[in-house]
């Protein structure tokens, strides 16, 4: 066949294959246009799961009558005008492909009115072919109605799922966008029945009510709020407690400058922050908003704009990870900002004169912890109200500590709690000391690609700081001469390959610290108080006091809760008191 220019209708239908995957894709594009137009009220009406009708009405700035035909032309937009605009996109849409693509595979009606016009104007299209705009009564704003999606592309229409399935996707898109803008009122109707109405949320309480309506009461009940800004970046939102982890990553919402995105760098950063408090295979739940200079992120890196590319991904990764980790470190019963203290002077971390971890001595030290004489109770004049975990009254079944507080009862899993305390002490000591590098008797040769060898050279100083000496011996060959002493039994070759893969993907690697932390967690588990170990009241109270000052003391190293509370009201309900 000779080379020729494709017909306009065919061009639009090809573009529709990229933009319009299903009815939910239509809704996403229309809602983003409404937000870009400055809408403060958005109403969505759906029929038959979107296959029959999708209507979005807003009170935004509207489209002038003379620009309606241009709004349905490909690559026509009011949102960017030059390359510099593309480098710092502030709007959700900018390519000018969505409306013409949708119009080419549906029967569309576009109605709009500017605030300074006497009437609205309507334009109808069918399969991309439209008539001239005509005057019509319409309030300020825009209404876009998409009917009979894929009516002229039967092959695409037959791939649509059931009405229930398609509406589930529509509902998900609607809720995700509703979480992006608390200053907008939203309503959703399906088959002429109102399913959800979300008023404008200005206060934090109102915002949390909207989050609860979308993410569930359980999420907001188990979530903590965070808000931190530094170096031109600000992250705020809610992260769920580790005990509220999920079997699937189905409750993870992330917004960049108001844009809903699913970015692997962000997911990795958050998961890294949760690394010490989650069960293996579990996923954290969070709702986070990142604000930054639009010029420092490329939002034109994915056809559906669902992924972005940061100019300095490492800085963003570290900022998010550090902020979330710091928020999680406050999950302890106490309110003190003081660093963790030790139950006894004999339980401090033994460190050799060269900064090396004395592993055997450390385990033995914590094994003898219960025998220490320096386990004192809080002073007698200390009010219970000042002790978040109260005062110990008993130990039951050699496993649980019971403590009394002014408003109820605290139950502590002594092994899980002590494991967290010991682990945090071990980590603090290990991080404060220089890594102990152990020379290999026989250097390990590793064949890699040239790009991986280049990475090893560029990051040699970072490797050395972690106790890993890697040299290049050829265009595609590395030699490992030293490794961290605490990782002497690790698979060194696989470890180096994993580190290089992480550096190539994220600009850094946490493999070495992850291996070290795994070892320390094992040490903490074996060196912690075991079941059926009798404790005296002073020892119980000493453990409670230390829990109150230990970061992440609400969970053990495996993500299990370390304590729970029963209020007097809970106890009254158990015994039907006052009923």
N, C-alpha and C positions, 0 to 999 in steps of 0.2 A: 504494500500500500504506500502511496506517496505521503510525504509529510504535509500535514495541513492543520489549520487552526480548528480546534474543537468548537462546536456550537455552544452558545452561552448557556443553554439549559443543561447540556451534558456537563459542562464545567461546574455548574452549581451543584449538580447531583453528585459528582465526584467529591466535591468539597463537603457535601452533606454526609458522605460516608465517613469523613474524619470528625466532623463536628457533632452530628446527630447519631449517636449510637442507639438511643432508645428515648422514650418520652422524658425520662429524667434529665437527659442531656439538654432537651429543649427548655425545660423549666430552669435549669441552672443558668443558661445563657440569658433568659428573659429576666430572671431575678437580678443577675449581675448588672444588666442594663438599667434596671430600675434604681439600684443603689448608686450607680454611676451618675444617674440623673438627679441625685439629691433627694430621693423619695424619703418621706417620713412615715408613710403608710402604704403597705403593700398587701393586696388581696389576691389570693390564688383560688381558682375554681377548676376542678378536675372532673372529667366524666369518663367512665369506663377505663380507669387506669391510665388516662392520658391518650389512649389510642383514638378516642372519638373527639376529645376536646381538652385543650389546655388554655386557660385564660389567666393573664396576669395584668392587674390594674394597679397603677401607682399614682401618687400625687407629686411627681417630680417636675422638672423644668419643662418637659414637653418638647415636641419637635415642630418647627415652623412648617406651614403648609407647603411652601416651596421646596422643602428638603425631604418630604416624605418619599418621593421616588428615589432620591439619592440614598436614603436609609436602607433601601432594599437592593442597592447596587454593591457588587463585590469590591472589597478593599476601599470602601468609603467610610470614613469615621471622623468624628469630631474630637477624638481623644488624643491623637498625636498628629504632629505636622512635620516633624523633622527627626533626624537620627538622634539628636540630643534628647528629644522627648522619649524615644524608644529606650534610651539608656537609663532613664529614670521614670519608668511608668508608675503612675500613682492610681490609675483606674483599674478596675477588674477586667474590663474588656478593652481591646485596642486594635484588633486586626481587621475589623469590619467584614467578617465572613459569616457571622452567626445568623443574622436575619435573612440574608439572601439564600443561605444554605437551607434554612428551615422552610422558607417560602417555596423553594424548588421541589420539596417533597410533601407539601401539604396544601390545604386551603387556608390562607392566612388573611386576617383582617387587622389592619394597623390603624388605630384611631388615636389622635393626639391633639392637645391644645396648649399653646403657650399662654402664660399668665396675661400677656398684653393683647391677646387676640379676642375678638368678639365671639367666635365660635370655634368648635373643634373641626378637624378634617379627617376624613376616613379614606383609606385606600385598600382595595381588595385585590388579592392575587390568587391564582390557581395554578399550581405547578410552576410557579415562577413568573407567569405572565399576569400582569396587572392592568387595572384601569386607572384613569386619572383620579386624583384626590377630589372628594366632594365634601361640601360643608355638612356638619352634623352637630347636634347638641352633645356636649361632652364637658365634664369639669376639667379643671387644670390637671395636667398629667397625661399619661399614656396608657392605653389598653391594647394589648396584643393578644389576639385569639388565634390559636392554631388548631384546625380541625382536620380530621381524617389523615393523620400522619401516615406517610408512606402509601397513600392511596394510588399513586402512579408508579410505585416501585414494589410490585407484589412480592418479589424475592426478599426484600427487606422486611415487609410487613409480616410475612409468615414466620419470621424468626422472633417476633414479639412473644413474650410469655403470657401467662394468664393475667387477668385483670388484677388479681390480688398481688402477684409478684411485681408487676410493673408499678402498681401504686406504692408498694413497699419501697421501691427505689426512689420514687417521687417524694415520698414522705421523708426519706433519709436526706435527700438533697435540701428540701425545705428546712428541715431542722438544723442542718449544718450551717446554712446561710443565716438562719435566725439567730444562731449563736454568735455570728460574726458581728452583728450590729444590734446592740442593746437600745440604741436611740431610735429604732424604727419599730412601728407597730405592725404585727404580722397576723394574717388570718388564712386558714386553709379549709377549703370545702371540697368534699368528694361526693359526686352524685347528689348534689343539692343539699348536702348535710354538713353543717359546720363541725369540724373535728378538732380544731385547735385555734385559739385566739391568744396572742401574746401581746399584752400592752407594753408601752414604752417602759424601760427599766432604767432608772437613773441612780438610785441608791444601790449600795452593795447588797442589801437585803432583797431588793426587787430583782437584781441580777441573779442572785442565788435561787430565787423562786423560779425564774425562767430556766436556769440550768437544771433545777430539779424536775421541771415539767418535761424537759427534753431528755436528760440523761438519767432521770430517776431519783427518787428521794434518797435511796441508799447511797448513791454516788456523793451527793452533796453532804450527807450526814457523815461520811467517812473521808471527806476531802479537807485539805487545808489550803488556805489562800496564800499566794505569794505575789510579791511585786518588788522587782529589783531592777535598777538601772545603773549602767556603767559603760564607759567608752563608746558612747553614742548608741548603745543598745538598751532596750528595755523589754523585759519579759514579765508577764503577769498572768494570773489565772488561778486554776485550782489543780492540785495533784492529789490523788487518792492515797490513803494509807496503804502500805504494803499488804496488810491483811485483807484489803479489798481487791486483790489482784484478780485477773481474768484468765480463763483458759485460752481465749482468743484475743487478738488486738482489736476488739470491736468497740472499745470505749476510749479511743484516742483521737482527740481533736486538736489540730494545730492551725493557727492562722498567722500569716505574715502580712503585716500592714493591712489587715482586714481581709486578706485573700485566703481562702480555704485551700490548703496544700497538704500533700502527703509526701514528706521528704525523708529519705533514708538517713541523711546526716542527723536530722533532728531526732528521729526514732532511736538512732544509735546513742546520741547524747543523753536522752532521757533514760534509756535502758542502762547505760553505764552508771548513771546516778543511783539507780535502784539495785545495783549489782550485789550489794551486801545484805539486802533485806527481802529478796524475792526467792520463792521456791524455784527450782530449776523447771523451765518450760512454762512458767506463768508470765503474764504480761501486765504491766502497770496500766492504770486508767488515769487519764489527765485531760485537761482542757486548758491549753496554753496559747497566749498571744504574744508574738514577737514584733516589736516596732523598731525599725532601723531606717537609715537613709536609703530610699529606693535606688539610688545610683550604685549601691554596693551589692545589689542582687539582680540577677537576670531572670525575669519572669517569662521570657520568651524561649525557654529551653525545652518545652514539651508541647505537643500539638493540642492537648486539652488544658494546658496551663496548670496542671495538677502538681507538677514538680518544678522546682526552681534551682538556680545555681548561684551560690554565694561567691562573691569576689574573694573573701577570706574565710573559707569554710572552717578552718581550724579555730579561729577566734570565736566564731558563732558557736561551734561545737563546745568549746571549753566554757564559754559564758553560760550556755543553757545547762550543761552538765553540772557546773559548779553551783549555779543558783538552785537547781532542784536538789542537789546533794546537801546543800546547806539547809534548805527547808526541811528535808527529811531528818537531818541531824538534830532538829529540835523536837523530834518525836520521843521525848522522855517525860516522865511524870513530873519532874521538877521544873522550875522556872529560872534556875541559876545559870548564868552565862560562864561560870567558872569552868575550867578544864576538868576532866574526870579526875577524881581522887582515887586513892588506893585503900582497900579495906585494911591492909596492914603494911607496915614498912617492909616486911619480908616478902610481900607479893609484888613488889616493883619489878620491872623488867630487867633481868640481868643482861648487861652488855659487856662484851669483852673489851679489853683496853684498845684494840684496833677497831672497835665498832662492830664486831661480829656478833651474830645472834647465838647465844648459848642455849640451844634448843633443849637439850636434855635437862639442864638446870631449870629452864623456864617451866617445863611441864611438871617437874618435881616440885617447884615452888608453889604452883597453883594446886597441886595435889595435896600439899600440906596446909592449904589455906585455912581450912576449918579448925586447924589446931592452933592458929595464931592467937596470942593473948591480947592483941591490940584491936579487938573488935568491940568497940564501945557503942553504947546506946546514945541516942540524942539526950542532951541534958534534961533533967526532970522538969525544969521550968519552961521547956520549949512547948509551945501550944501545938496541939494536934493540927490546928488549921494551917500551921506553917509547914507541915510535913505532907506533901501530896500523897504519899503512900501510907500515911498514918504510922501507927506503932504496932509491932508484931504482938500477937496474942497466943499463937499456936502454930504447930506444924502437923499436918495430917498426912497419913500414909507415906511419910518419908519423901513426899514429892512437892506438896503445896504449902506455902506460907499464908496464914491468915493474918490480916492486919486490920485494925479498927481505925476509921476516920470519923470526923464529926458528923458526916452525912451518910455513913454506910460501912461497907465492908470491901476490902481489897483482897483478891486471891492472886497469888504469885506462883508461877511455875519456877521453882528455884533453879533447876538445871538450865532452862532456857534463858532465864534472866542472868545468871552468873556467866553463861557462855558468851552473851553479848558484852558484859562488862570486861571479861578477860580478853575477848577478841579486840575490843577498842583499845585496851592497854597495849596489847601486842603490836597493833598497827601503829599506834603513836610512837612507840619505842623504835619500831623498824623504820618509820619514815624520818625520824630524827637522826638516825645514824646513817653513815655512808654505806652504800651497798658493798657487800663483801664479794669481790671477784675471785673466782677459783680458776687458776690456769688448767687447761686440759693437758693431760699427759701426752696425748697424741692429738694435735690439732685436727679439726674436722673439716674436710673439704666438701663443698656443696656446689653442685652445678645449678646455675640459675640463668634467667634470660638477661640480656644486656641491660634492659630497662631496670630490672630488679637490682643488678649490680650497681647501676648508677644511683639508685635510691639508697643502697647501703652506704655508698661513699658520701652522699649528701647528708645522711642522718647519722654518720659515724659518731659524732659528739653526743647525740642523744642516746645512742646505744651504750656508749662508754659510761654515761651518767647513771645508767641502770645496771652497770656491772657486766655488760655484754660487749666483748671486743670482736668486731668483725672486720676483716681486711679483704681487699680485692686482690686476687692473684692472677687475673686474666680478664678478657673482655666479658666472659660469662661464667666466672668462677669466683667463689668466696671461700675464705677460710675463717673458722671460728676458733679463737685462741683462748678466750676466757668467757666464763658464764657466771651468773650470780650463784653464790654458794648455796643459797636456800633452794635452788632449782637443780641441784646436782643430779637428781634422778629423773629429770624431765627428758623428753624426746627432743634433743637440741635441734636437730635438723628440721623437724616439723615446726618447732617453736620459731626458728628463724624465718621459715617460709611464711608462717602465719603473721609474724610481725611485719614482714615486707608487704604482704597482701593488705594488711590494715593500713600501713603507711600510704600505699598507693591509692587506697580507697578514701581514707579519711584524713591523710596528712599526719597521722600519728598512730600509735598503737598502745593498747592497754594490756597486751598479752602478758608481759612480764609481771606487772603489778597484779594481774588476775591470778597468775600462777602462785605468786607470793602470798596473796590474800587467801587462796585456797589452802595453802600449807598452814598459815596462821589460824585459819578457821578450824582446821583439823586439830591443831594444837590446843585451841581454846575449848573445843568439844571434849577432848580427852582430859584436859586439865581442869574442867569445871566440876562443880559439886554434882555428885551422882545421886540417883534415887536411893531411898532408904538410908541416907546419911543423916544422922540425928544432928540438929543444930540447936544451940542454946538461943534464948531470946536475944542476948546481945549480938550474937552472930547474925540472926535474922534481921535485926534492926540495922546492923552495919551494911548488909546487902541491900536493904531498902534504900538507905541513904545514898549508897553509891549508884544505884539505878537512877535516882533522881538527878544525878549529875553526869550521867553517861549519854553521849549522843546515840540516837536510834535505839534507846533502851526499850521501846515499846515492842520490838520484835527481836527474835534471836537471829543468828546468822543465816538460818534457813527460811526466814519469813514467817515463822510461827509467832503468835502473840506471846508476850512474856507475863502479862498480867491482865486482869479484868476487874471491873468494879460492879458491885451491887449496891444501889442506893437504898436508903431506908424505905423509899416508896416501892422499890422492887421487892424488898423483903416483906413489906406490908401486903403487897398483892399476892405473894406466895402463900401467906397465911390468912388471906381474906380479912385482914384487919381494917376496920373502918367501913366495912360493907354491910 
